C-alpha cells in the first residue's frame, strides 16, 4: 500500500490540499528501506530541490511542512541523515535573516525543531551537524522573537509558534540558551504582565500567549545546570511571589485589611515598573499583574523538576480584605477568587501532603465563600465546586474536620434545589390546584396556569450554566457521602432526594435547555446512586432497605451493580420484598424533617398544606353552622305550626299579618313612619325553605322583590309581635306564655340566619378577587352532593 502511494505523491504538487492528509493517514515513510527505491529517490530529490531553492513561495513552505512530517515518522533516520544537513542550513539562514518574512517563519522553525529533536537518536549526526549550530540557532531565535514582539502589529500565531519552539529547544539543549536569558526574560514578562512598550502602548495580549510565555519562564531554570537548577527554580518562584505581592499591595492600598499579614511576601524585582498613583488606573494594572504572576507560579509548580525544590507555601496566602467600601474592588472579586482557587489547586496537586497543615484554614475560607456566592454568579459557583471536588479527591473527607463535608453536602443539595422546585411547578395539572373539596374551593374554578403565572409559580427553562452548576454539585456529592460520623438523617435525606430526582428525570425535558443536558443530569445522578450502593457505611439498621431499593431501580440501567448483586452466581429467581418494608417508604423522621427544612426543601409545600387545613377547618365550621341552622329552622317551623293550631283554638286570634311575619322570618311592608334610621344591609332574598315550611296566609301578599332588613329591624319585629300578642289577652295563660316564647325564638332565629348569610356573602365577596374562569370542573355539583350527604347523616 505504501509503495503504491509513492507515484501518487510524486505527481501531486507539495501545496496540494490532499498531500499532507494522505501523508499523515498512511505514513508511508515509517520504514523507507522497504519502499521502492526509484520512486523514493525521485520524490525526495524533488523535495530537497524545492527546500534548497532561494524563492520564498507557498510551494517551498509546503515542502518544509511535508519534510517535517517525513522526518518525524522516519524510524530509520534515512531521510535525516541523507538530506538533513542541507535542510538545516537553509532553515537556519531563513530564521537568522533580518529581512525574512515573519508570517512564513513557522514552517522553517518547525523543521528546525524536528531535526534537532530527531537527531538525538543518531549520535554521530547530532555531534557532526547539530551541536556546531546550536549557539547560532539560540541567538537567531532570540533575535527573531524580539522582532516579532516589537512589531507594531504583532502576529500572535507566529509568536505562539515561536514560544513553543523556544520551550522545546531550551528543555532539549539548555546550555546554548543561557546567554540569552538577560534579553529574553524582560520580553517574556512584557507579554505576561501586558506592560506597555514604545511600539505597543496599549497592549492586549491573548491568554494563550501569556500562558505560553509563562511556560517558557518556568523552564529557564534548567539553563543553570543539574546541580543549580533547584536553587534557580526557588529564585524564579520567589521573584514571581514578589511581583504577585506587589500587585496585591497595589489592589489593597485603599482597602481595609481586617487581620494582620501572617507572612510577608518576598521583595519584588527591581526591573518591574512603578504602579500608577491614581486608584482608577492602578487597579486594572494590578489585576493584570496578579493574573500574570499567577500564570508564572502555576507554570513553575506544573514543571516536573528532577530534584526537590523549595516551595514557599505560607507566602502564597494573603490577608482577608473587606472590599465593601470600594465598588471597584467588588467588581474585581471574581478574578481574585479565580486566582486564589488556581493557586491552591496547583499547590494541592504539586505539593501533596505538604499542604495538609493549611487545609483547615483553606476550607474555612473556601466553604464560607461557596455558601455566600449569589446564585447569579454561575461561573464562580462552578469554579468553587470544581475546586472542592479536586481538594476532596486528593484529601479524603475522613481526614478533614466533619464540619466542612457536612456544610459542603448541604451546599451541594441546595444547588440542586432549583431543579426540584421547577419540577414541582411543571408537574402541576392544568385543572384545579388540589383534589377533593378543599382544593376546589380554594381554586374557585381558576385556570392554574394563568393564576400560577401571575403569582410567579410557573416553571422556567434552565440555562446551560445553571445545569452545569447542578452537574458539578452532583459530581461533588459522591465524595462526601462516605464521610465517617456523618449525620444519618442528612445522609438519608440526600439519598432519598437523589432517588427522587432519578425517577423524575424523564419528566424534566420541558425545563432543560437540551436533550444532552438531560442525559448528562441522568448520568450524574446515576453515578451518585451507584456510589451510594458501594458505600460500607450505613450497613446496619435500615441501610439495607435503601440499598435494595436503589438496586431495584438501577439494575436494568447500570453495569456496575451486576457484580455487586451477584458476584459469582447468576441472578436468583425470587420476588422483591413488599414496598411497605423498604426504607424509603417509611414515614419521614423528625431529624430528617429538620434537616430538610433547614436547607429550604418543602417549606412552601408545608405552608400551603397548613393554609389548606385552615381553610378546610373554616369550611367545616361554616358547614356545621349551616346544618345546625337548617335543623333549627325545621324545628322552629314545627313549633310554629303547633303554635298556630293552639292559638286558632282560642277565642282570641293573632292577626294574620303577625302570623305571616313570624312564619316567614321577614318583616311586612314598612311605612315611612316606622322605617328605622339605621343603614340597610346588602340585598338578600328570603330563604325558600322558610316559605315552604310556613302556613298559607292569603291576606298577606309575598313581595315579588327581595326585602331589605337589618338586625335592628328584626328587633322591631319582635317588639311588634309581642305588643300585638299582649294587646289581645288569652284565656289560657300557659298557652299565652308558650306563644310568646315561640314568637321570640322565631325572631331570634331570623336574626341568626341573617347574620350567617352576611358571613357567607362576605366570604363570597372575598373570593371575587380570584378571576372566575371556567375550567370545566363540577365544583358546585360536588358541593351540592356534599350538602346532601350532610343532611342524610343528620
C-alpha positions in Angstrom: 0.0 0.0 0.0 2.8 2.4 0.9 4.7 1.7 -2.3 1.6 2.3 -4.4 1.2 5.8 -2.9 4.7 7.0 -3.9 3.8 7.5 -7.6 0.7 9.5 -6.4 2.9 11.6 -4.1 5.4 12.2 -7.0 2.6 13.5 -9.3 1.0 15.8 -6.7 2.4 19.3 -6.0 3.5 19.9 -2.5 1.0 22.6 -1.9 -1.9 20.4 -2.9 -4.5 20.3 -0.1 -4.7 16.4 -0.2 -0.9 15.8 0.0 -0.4 16.3 3.8 -3.6 14.5 4.9 -2.7 11.4 2.8 0.8 11.5 4.2 -0.4 11.7 7.8 -3.1 9.0 7.5 -1.0 6.3 5.6 2.5 7.1 7.0 4.4 5.6 4.1 7.9 6.8 5.3 8.0 4.8 8.6 10.4 2.3 7.1 11.9 3.9 3.9 14.1 0.9 3.2 11.1 -1.2 2.4 9.8 1.2 -0.3 10.6 1.3 -4.0 14.0 3.0 -4.1 13.5 4.6 -7.5 10.2 6.3 -6.5 11.5 7.2 -3.1 14.7 8.8 -4.5 12.7 10.7 -7.1 10.3 12.1 -4.5 13.0 13.1 -2.0 15.1 14.8 -4.7 12.2 16.9 -5.7 11.5 17.8 -2.1 15.2 18.6 -1.5 15.5 20.9 -4.5 12.3 22.7 -3.5 13.5 23.4 0.0 17.0 24.5 -1.1 15.7 26.9 -3.6 16.1 30.6 -2.8 12.5 31.6 -3.7 10.2 32.0 -0.7 6.9 30.9 -2.1 4.0 28.7 -1.0 5.4 25.6 -2.6 8.6 26.0 -0.6 6.8 26.5 2.7 4.6 23.4 1.9 7.7 21.4 1.2 9.1 22.4 4.6 5.9 21.2 6.3 6.0 17.9 4.4 9.6 17.4 5.3 8.9 17.9 8.9 6.2 15.2 8.8 8.5 12.8 7.0 11.4 13.3 9.5 9.0 12.7 12.4 7.7 9.4 11.0 11.1 8.1 9.8 12.1 5.4 12.3 15.3 4.5 10.4 16.8 8.1 10.1 17.2 7.6 6.4 15.8 11.0 5.4 17.5 12.9 8.2 21.0 11.5 7.6 20.9 11.9 3.9 19.1 15.3 3.5 19.1 16.8 7.0 22.4 18.8 6.7 21.3 20.8 3.7 17.8 21.4 5.1 19.3 22.6 8.4 21.4 25.2 6.8 18.6 26.5 4.7 16.2 26.8 7.6 18.7 28.4 9.9 19.6 31.0 7.2 16.0 32.0 6.8 15.4 32.3 10.6 18.6 34.4 11.1 17.9 36.7 8.2 16.6 40.1 9.4 14.7 40.5 6.1 12.8 37.3 6.2 9.0 37.5 6.2 7.6 36.9 9.7 4.4 35.1 8.6 6.5 32.5 6.8 8.7 31.7 9.8 6.7 28.8 11.4 7.3 26.4 8.5 11.1 26.8 8.8 11.2 26.9 12.6 9.1 23.7 12.9 11.5 21.8 10.5 14.5 23.1 12.6 13.0 21.9 15.8 12.0 18.5 14.5 15.5 17.8 13.1 17.1 18.8 16.4 14.8 16.5 18.3 15.2 13.6 15.9 19.0 13.9 15.9 19.2 12.7 19.5 18.6 9.1 18.2 21.6 9.3 15.9 24.7 10.5 18.0 27.1 10.8 15.0 24.7 13.1 13.1 24.0 15.1 16.2 27.7 15.5 17.0 28.7 16.5 13.5 25.7 18.6 12.4 23.5 19.7 15.3 26.0 20.7 18.1 28.0 23.2 16.0 25.0 25.2 15.1 23.1 25.3 18.4 24.7 28.6 19.6 23.8 30.4 16.4 20.4 28.8 16.5 19.7 30.2 20.0 20.9 33.7 19.1 18.8 33.7 15.9 15.7 32.6 17.7 16.2 35.2 20.3 16.5 38.0 17.7 13.6 36.7 15.8 11.5 36.7 18.9 12.4 40.3 19.6 11.4 41.2 16.1 8.0 39.6 16.4 7.3 41.1 19.9 8.3 44.7 19.0 6.3 44.8 15.7 3.6 47.4 15.5 1.1 44.8 14.6 2.3 41.5 16.2 1.2 38.3 14.6 0.1 36.3 17.6 0.0 33.0 15.8 3.7 33.3 14.8 4.6 34.4 18.4 2.7 31.4 19.8 4.6 29.0 17.5 7.9 30.6 18.3 7.3 30.4 22.0 6.6 26.7 21.6 9.8 26.2 19.7 11.8 28.0 22.3 10.4 26.0 25.1 11.2 22.6 23.4 14.7 23.6 22.4 15.6 25.1 25.8 14.5 21.8 27.5 16.3 19.7 24.9 19.6 21.7 24.9 19.6 24.3 27.8 23.2 25.3 27.8 23.2 27.3 24.4 20.3 29.4 25.7 22.0 30.5 28.9 23.5 33.7 27.4 20.1 34.6 26.1 18.4 35.0 29.5 19.1 38.7 30.2 17.4 39.7 27.0 14.7 37.0 26.8 13.2 37.3 30.3 12.1 41.0 30.0 10.4 40.4 26.7 8.6 37.4 28.2 7.4 39.4 31.3 6.2 42.2 29.0 3.9 39.7 27.4 2.8 38.1 30.6 2.1 41.4 32.5 0.9 43.3 29.5 3.4 46.1 30.1 3.2 48.9 27.6 6.1 49.3 25.2 7.0 52.2 22.8 5.8 50.3 19.9 2.6 49.0 21.7 1.4 51.5 24.3 -1.9 49.7 24.8 -1.2 46.0 24.7 -4.0 43.5 24.7 -2.3 40.1 24.9 -4.3 36.9 24.3 -4.5 34.5 27.2 -2.8 31.7 25.3 0.2 33.9 24.6 0.5 34.8 28.3 0.3 31.1 29.2 2.9 30.1 26.6 5.3 32.8 27.8 4.8 31.6 31.4 5.7 28.1 30.4 8.9 29.4 28.8 9.7 31.3 32.1 9.1 28.1 34.0 11.8 26.2 32.0 14.5 28.8 32.2 15.9 27.4 35.5 17.3 24.4 33.6 19.9 26.6 32.0 21.7 26.7 35.4 22.6 23.0 35.2 21.5 20.0 37.1 23.2 21.0 40.4 22.0 24.6 40.4 18.5 24.1 38.9 16.7 23.7 42.3 18.1 27.0 43.6 17.3 28.6 40.3 13.8 27.3 40.5 13.4 28.7 44.0 14.7 32.1 42.9 12.2 32.1 40.0 9.2 31.4 42.2 10.3 34.0 44.8 10.6 36.5 42.1 7.1 35.6 40.9 5.8 35.8 44.5 7.4 39.2 44.9 5.6 40.5 41.9 2.4 38.9 43.0 2.7 40.6 46.4 3.4 43.9 44.8 0.3 43.5 42.7 -1.9 42.7 45.7 -0.5 45.6 47.7 -1.5 47.8 44.8 -5.0 46.4 44.9 -5.4 46.7 48.7 -3.7 50.1 49.0 -7.1 51.8 49.6 -8.8 48.8 51.2 -9.3 47.9 54.8 -7.4 44.8 56.0 -9.3 43.1 58.7 -6.5 40.9 60.0 -2.7 41.3 60.0 -0.4 39.7 57.4 0.9 36.4 58.7 3.9 36.1 56.3 5.4 38.9 54.3 5.9 38.1 50.6 9.3 38.4 49.1 10.6 41.6 47.6 9.6 42.4 44.1 12.1 42.6 41.3 13.7 46.0 40.7 13.1 45.6 37.0 9.3 46.0 37.4 8.0 49.5 36.6 6.2 51.6 39.2 2.5 51.3 39.5 0.2 54.2 38.7 -0.7 56.5 41.6 -4.3 57.1 40.8 -6.6 54.4 42.0 -8.8 54.1 38.9 -5.8 53.4 36.7 -3.8 51.4 39.2 -6.5 48.7 39.9 -6.7 47.3 36.3 -2.8 47.2 36.1 -2.6 45.4 39.4 -5.2 42.9 38.3 -3.2 42.1 35.1 0.0 41.8 37.1 -1.7 39.4 39.7 -3.1 37.2 36.9 0.2 37.3 35.0 2.3 36.3 38.0 -0.2 33.7 38.9 0.3 32.1 35.5 4.1 32.1 36.2 3.6 30.4 39.6 1.2 27.8 38.1 3.7 27.0 35.3 6.6 26.7 37.8 4.5 24.3 40.0 3.5 22.3 37.0 7.0 21.8 35.7 8.4 18.3 36.5 11.7 19.0 38.3 14.4 16.3 38.5 15.4 17.2 42.1 13.5 18.5 45.2 12.8 22.2 45.1 11.7 24.6 48.0 8.1 25.7 47.8 7.1 28.7 50.0 3.6 27.6 50.7 2.9 30.1 53.5 3.9 33.1 51.4 1.2 32.4 48.8 -1.6 33.1 51.3 -2.7 36.7 51.6 -4.8 38.7 54.2 -8.6 38.8 54.3 -9.7 42.1 52.7 -13.0 43.8 53.2 -14.0 45.4 49.9 -17.4 46.7 50.9 -16.3 50.3 51.0 -15.0 50.4 47.4 -17.1 49.5 44.4 -14.0 48.8 42.2 -12.9 46.0 44.4 -16.3 44.4 44.3 -16.1 44.3 40.5 -12.7 42.5 40.6 -13.6 40.0 43.3 -14.4 37.1 40.8 -11.0 37.5 39.2 -9.3 37.4 42.6 -11.3 34.3 43.6 -10.2 32.6 40.3 -6.6 33.4 41.1 -6.9 32.0 44.6 -8.5 28.7 43.7 -6.0 28.2 40.9 -3.0 28.8 43.2 -4.4 26.5 45.9 -5.4 23.8 43.4 -1.9 23.7 41.8 -0.3 23.6 45.3 -2.5 20.6 46.3 -1.6 18.8 43.1 2.2 19.5 43.2 2.9 19.6 46.9 0.6 16.8 48.1 0.7 16.2 51.9 2.8 19.4 52.5 -0.4 21.4 52.1 -2.3 19.4 54.7 -1.4 21.6 57.7 -3.0 24.5 55.9 -6.1 22.5 54.8 -8.5 23.5 57.6 -7.7 27.2 57.1 -8.2 26.9 53.3 -11.5 25.0 53.7 -12.8 27.6 56.3 -12.4 30.4 53.7 -13.5 28.5 50.5 -16.6 26.8 52.1 -17.6 30.2 53.5 -17.2 31.8 50.1 -19.1 29.0 48.3 -22.0 29.3 50.8 -22.3 33.1 50.2 -21.9 33.2 46.4 -25.1 34.5 44.8 -27.0 32.2 42.5 -26.5 34.6 39.6 -22.7 34.1 39.7 -22.8 30.7 38.0 -19.2 30.8 36.8 -17.9 31.4 40.3 -20.1 28.6 41.6 -18.7 26.2 39.0 -15.2 27.1 39.9 -15.7 26.6 43.6 -17.5 23.3 43.2 -14.7 22.0 40.9 -12.1 23.3 43.4 -13.7 21.4 46.3 -14.1 18.3 44.1 -10.3 18.4 43.4 -9.4 19.1 47.0 -11.6 16.2 48.4 -10.3 13.8 45.8 -6.7 14.5 47.0 -7.6 14.7 50.7 -10.5 12.4 51.6 -13.2 13.8 53.8 -12.2 11.3 56.6 -9.1 13.3 57.4 -10.7 16.7 57.5 -13.0 18.1 60.2 -16.5 16.8 59.9 -17.9 20.4 59.8 -16.7 21.0 56.2 -18.0 17.9 54.5 -21.4 18.5 56.2 -21.5 22.1 55.0 -20.4 21.1 51.5 -23.1 18.4 51.3 -25.8 20.9 52.4 -24.4 23.4 49.9 -24.5 20.8 47.1 -28.1 19.8 47.9 -29.2 23.5 47.8 -27.6 23.8 44.4 -29.9 21.0 43.2 -33.0 22.6 44.8 -34.0 24.8 41.8 -34.4 21.7 39.7 -36.8 20.2 42.3 -38.8 23.5 42.5 -39.2 23.8 38.8 -40.1 20.1 38.6 -42.9 20.6 41.1 -44.2 23.6 39.2 -44.0 21.8 35.8 -46.0 18.8 37.2 -49.0 21.0 38.4 -52.0 19.8 36.4 -53.9 22.2 34.2 -57.1 21.9 36.3 -57.5 22.9 40.0 -54.7 23.0 42.5 -55.9 20.2 44.7 -58.1 17.2 44.7 -61.3 17.0 46.6 -63.4 19.7 48.0 -60.6 21.6 49.8 -58.5 22.3 46.7 -61.5 23.1 44.5 -62.9 25.6 47.0 -59.5 27.4 47.0 -59.2 27.4 43.3 -62.8 28.5 42.5 -62.6 27.2 39.0 -59.5 29.3 38.1 -57.1 28.1 35.5 -53.9 27.2 37.4 -51.6 28.1 34.5 -52.8 31.7 34.5 -53.0 32.1 38.2 -49.6 30.4 38.7 -48.0 32.7 36.2 -49.4 35.7 37.9 -48.2 34.5 41.3 -44.7 33.5 40.0 -45.3 29.8 40.4 -44.9 28.8 36.7 -41.9 26.7 35.7 -39.0 28.2 33.8 -36.4 26.9 31.5 -32.9 26.4 32.9 -29.8 27.9 31.2 -26.8 25.9 30.3 -24.7 27.5 33.0 -27.3 26.6 35.7 -27.4 23.0 34.5 -23.6 22.9 34.7 -23.8 24.1 38.3 -26.1 21.3 39.2 -23.9 18.7 37.4 -20.8 19.9 39.3 -22.7 19.7 42.6 -23.7 16.1 41.7 -20.0 15.3 40.9 -19.0 16.5 44.4 -21.7 14.6 46.4 -20.2 11.1 45.9 -17.0 12.3 47.5 -19.0 13.5 50.6 -21.3 10.6 51.2 -18.7 8.2 52.6 -17.6 10.7 55.3 -17.4 8.8 58.7 -19.6 10.0 61.5 -22.0 11.7 59.1 -25.4 12.6 60.4 -27.7 9.7 59.5 -30.7 12.0 58.9 -28.7 14.1 56.4 -27.3 11.1 54.6 -30.7 9.5 54.4 -32.3 12.7 53.1 -29.6 13.1 50.5 -30.1 9.6 49.2 -33.9 9.9 49.2 -33.5 13.2 47.3 -31.3 11.7 44.6 -33.5 8.7 44.1 -36.5 11.0 43.6 -34.5 13.1 41.1 -33.5 10.0 39.2 -37.1 8.8 38.9 -38.3 12.2 37.8 -35.6 12.9 35.2 -37.8 11.8 32.2 -40.4 14.4 33.1 -37.8 17.3 33.2 -37.4 17.6 29.4 -39.5 20.7 29.2 -37.4 22.8 31.6 -33.9 21.7 30.5 -32.1 23.5 27.6 -31.4 20.4 25.6 -31.6 16.6 25.4 -27.8 16.5 26.1 -28.3 18.3 29.4 -31.0 15.9 30.4 -28.8 12.9 29.6 -25.8 14.5 31.5 -28.0 15.0 34.5 -29.3 11.5 34.4 -25.7 10.1 34.2 -24.6 12.3 37.1 -27.5 11.2 39.4 -27.0 7.6 38.4 -23.3 7.9 39.3 -24.3 9.3 42.8 -26.7 6.3 43.4 -24.1 3.8 42.2 -21.5 5.1 44.6 -24.1 5.0 47.4 -24.6 1.3 46.9 -20.8 0.8 47.0 -20.6 2.5 50.4 -19.8 0.4 53.5 -21.3 3.0 55.9 -24.9 2.6 56.9 -25.0 -1.2 56.5 -26.7 -1.6 59.9 -30.3 -0.8 60.7 -32.3 0.3 57.7 -29.3 0.7 55.4 -30.1 -2.5 53.6 -33.6 -1.1 52.8 -32.4 1.8 50.7 -29.7 -0.2 49.1 -32.2 -2.8 48.0 -34.4 0.0 46.6 -31.6 1.6 44.6 -30.5 -1.7 43.2 -34.1 -2.5 42.1 -34.3 0.9 40.4 -30.8 0.9 38.7 -30.5 -2.9 38.0 -31.6 -2.5 34.4 -29.5 0.6 33.6 -26.3 0.1 35.4 -23.5 -2.4 34.6 -21.6 -1.6 37.8 -24.3 -3.2 40.0 -24.3 -6.6 38.4 -21.1 -7.9 40.1 -22.3 -6.4 43.4 -25.7 -8.1 43.4 -24.4 -11.5 42.1 -20.6 -11.6 42.2 -20.2 -15.3 41.2 -23.7 -16.7 40.5 -26.5 -15.9 38.1 -29.4 -13.9 39.4 -31.8 -15.8 41.7 -35.4 -16.0 40.6 -37.1 -14.5 43.7 -39.5 -11.6 44.1 -38.5 -8.3 45.8 -39.9 -7.6 49.3 -43.1 -5.6 49.6 -42.7 -1.9 49.1 -44.0 -1.2 52.5 -41.0 -2.9 54.0 -38.4 -0.9 52.1 -36.7 2.0 53.9 -37.8 4.9 51.7 -41.5 4.2 52.2 -41.2 4.7 55.9 -42.5 8.0 57.2 -40.0 10.8 57.4 -38.4 11.2 60.8 -38.3 14.4 62.8 -34.5 14.8 62.5 -34.7 14.3 58.7 -37.5 16.8 58.5 -35.4 19.4 60.4 -32.5 18.8 58.0 -34.8 19.2 55.1 -36.4 22.4 56.4 -33.0 23.9 57.4 -31.9 23.6 53.7 -35.2 25.1 52.4 -36.7 22.0 50.9 -40.5 21.7 51.1 -41.2 24.9 53.1 -43.7 26.2 50.5 -45.5 22.9 50.3 -45.9 22.7 54.1 -47.1 26.3 54.2 -49.6 25.6 51.5 -50.7 22.4 53.3 -51.2 24.4 56.6 -53.2 27.0 54.7 -55.4 24.3 53.1 -56.0 22.7 56.5 -57.0 26.1 58.0 -59.3 26.8 55.0 -60.8 23.3 55.3 -61.4 23.8 59.1 -63.1 27.1 58.3 -65.3 25.4 55.6 -66.1 22.7 58.1 -67.2 25.3 60.7 -69.4 27.1 58.2 -70.9 23.8 57.0 -71.6 22.7 60.6 -73.2 26.1 61.4 -75.3 25.9 58.3 -76.5 22.4 59.1 -77.3 23.5 62.7 -79.3 26.5 61.4 -81.1 24.3 58.9 -82.1 21.8 61.7 -83.1 24.7 64.0 -85.2 26.2 61.2 -87.0 22.9 60.7 -87.7 22.5 64.5 -88.9 26.1 64.7 -91.2 25.6 61.7 -92.8 22.7 63.5 -93.2 24.8 66.7 -94.8 27.5 64.6 -97.4 25.1 63.2 -98.2 23.8 66.7 -98.4 27.4 67.9 -100.8 28.4 65.1 -103.0 25.4 65.8 -103.1 26.2 69.5 -103.8 29.9 69.0 -106.5 29.2 66.4 -108.4 27.1 69.0 -108.6 30.0 71.4 -111.2 32.8 71.4 -108.6 35.4 70.6 -106.6 35.0 67.4 -103.4 36.7 66.3 -103.7 39.0 63.3 -102.8 37.4 60.0 -100.0 39.9 59.4 -98.3 38.9 62.6 -98.5 35.2 61.8 -97.1 35.7 58.3 -94.3 37.8 59.7 -93.3 35.2 62.3 -93.5 32.3 59.9 -91.6 34.0 57.0 -89.0 35.5 59.3 -89.1 38.7 57.2 -90.9 42.0 58.1 -94.1 43.2 56.4 -94.0 46.3 54.2 -92.9 49.1 56.4 -94.3 52.5 56.1 -92.2 55.7 56.1 -93.1 56.5 59.7 -91.9 53.1 61.0 -88.7 52.8 58.9 -85.7 53.0 61.2 -82.9 55.4 60.6 -80.2 52.7 60.6 -78.2 51.8 57.4 -79.5 48.9 55.4 -77.6 45.6 54.9 -76.9 44.1 51.4 -79.9 42.8 49.5 -80.5 39.1 50.3 -83.6 37.2 49.1 -85.8 35.4 51.6 -84.8 31.7 52.2 -87.0 29.4 50.1 -87.0 26.8 52.9 -88.8 29.2 55.3 -91.5 30.0 52.7 -92.2 26.3 52.0 -92.5 25.5 55.7 -94.8 28.4 56.6 -98.6 28.4 56.9 -100.5 29.7 53.9 -101.9 33.2 54.7 -103.9 34.6 51.7 -104.3 38.1 53.3 -100.6 38.9 53.2 -99.1 39.1 49.7 -95.4 38.0 49.5 -93.4 40.8 47.9 -92.0 40.0 44.4 -88.7 41.9 45.0 -86.2 40.9 47.7 -86.8 42.7 51.0 -84.1 44.7 52.8 -83.7 44.4 56.5 -81.2 44.6 59.3 -80.7 43.3 62.8 -82.4 46.5 64.2 -85.4 45.8 62.1 -85.5 42.3 63.4 -85.7 43.6 66.9 -88.5 45.9 66.0 -90.4 43.0 64.5 -90.0 41.1 67.7 -91.3 44.1 69.7 -94.3 44.5 67.3 -95.3 40.8 67.7 -95.0 41.0 71.4 -97.2 44.1 71.6 -99.9 42.6 69.4 -99.9 39.4 71.5 -100.2 41.4 74.8 -103.0 43.7 73.4 -105.3 40.6 72.9 -105.1 38.7 76.2 -105.8 35.0 76.0 -108.0 33.0 78.3 -105.2 30.4 78.8 -102.1 32.0 80.4 -99.9 28.9 79.8 -100.7 29.0 76.1 -100.0 32.7 76.1 -96.6 32.2 77.6 -95.8 29.4 75.1 -96.9 31.5 72.2 -94.7 34.4 73.4 -91.7 32.2 73.7 -92.2 30.7 70.3 -92.5 34.0 68.6 -89.5 35.4 70.3 -87.5 32.3 69.4 -88.6 32.7 65.7 -87.5 36.3 65.5 -84.1 35.4 67.1 -83.7 32.6 64.6 -84.4 35.1 61.8 -81.6 37.3 63.2 -79.2 34.4 63.5 -80.0 33.2 59.9 -79.4 36.8 58.7 -76.0 37.0 60.4 -74.8 33.7 58.9 -76.0 34.8 55.5 -74.0 38.0 55.9 -70.9 36.0 56.8 -71.3 33.7 53.8 -71.9 36.6 51.5 -68.7 38.4 52.8 -66.7 35.2 52.0 -68.1 35.2 48.5 -67.1 38.8 48.1 -63.6 37.9 49.2 -63.4 35.1 46.6 -64.3 37.5 43.9 -60.6 38.6 44.0 -59.8 35.4 42.1 -60.8 35.5 38.4 -63.9 33.3 37.8 -62.6 31.3 34.9 -64.4 28.3 33.6 -62.1 25.2 34.0 -64.7 22.7 33.2 -64.9 21.4 36.7 -68.0 20.3 38.6 -67.2 22.0 41.8 -70.8 23.2 42.6 -72.2 19.8 41.8 -69.9 18.2 44.3 -70.7 20.9 46.8 -74.4 20.0 46.5 -73.6 16.4 46.8 -71.6 17.0 50.0 -74.5 19.1 51.5 -77.0 16.2 50.7 -74.6 13.8 52.4 -74.5 16.0 55.5 -78.3 16.2 55.6 -78.6 12.4 55.3 -76.1 11.9 58.1 -78.2 14.2 60.3 
